[in-house]
Amino acid sequence: MDNCVFCRIISGDIPSLRVYEDEECIAALDINPASPGHALIIPKVHKKDLTELDVPEIAHYFAAARLIGERQMEKLGADGFNVVQNNGPAAGQTVLHFHIHVIPRYAGGPQIAAWKQTEPDPGFLREIAERLTSEA
């Protein structure tokens, strides 16, 4: 897609610092990193989000995320890493081309991915579970 920034990165129209590439995807450093070494796994084929991928594609891209996370720990001294994948603008997806953030985490570093835990009523949780498991 001509107007997709990630498609333009894949084609080479926009420069990137690639840290991994195979036949299906690249990993490039994020230009606005959450921490040093923050990388994006970007498929070479344009698909909007996770719902457009088949299971082998999902497995391939997350295997690439694991590889990059392992390298972040081995080569950059990260103490761990977050794997973040957003679907849709309400979930924080700003580029509508599926991608995975692999964010290295360093001891004592800032909190990156967090949410406030809630204490919902058990009946409400049962209702949610029933809705998610119903066939209709």
Steps between C-alpha positions, in 0.01 A plus 500: 500500500652827387388705800606248768818603679593137575450395137729787404759382754477144360547629142796715603329831418544598866834410657510277806755340727427133442620259764346186346346391171363181353271412211183606688593792728754750620591629843599865509581735783208723601579867425317600822620227736358431843847375599836446325465215250119521458431317175199442278423171325337603170358249249594556138136448396253770601235374738313737728514313830512163674151408380623490138783253564491123479651282773830424320557874444430573866743227606770632268475862615494410869798268449684800352396704806646234727827503306527880524417492872770241560750714309401809703582312819821344366643793301356805683494371855123529533358324804180405318274620220138582429321375190220745419253470215211748459189443287297804397528866597313445828778258599776745409575383145620810315617331177237271351753241384541208741819529704645382829697717741790323673604732781810419704464556874783598729503461880405830660371637169165672452175309504392458137195276474266531795132522589305555816356176633131503589287291734179424308204320649530120457157494334621748239804280430272197452287703256808598301622138495160379378496759221849408388426126494153507344462393140237763415 
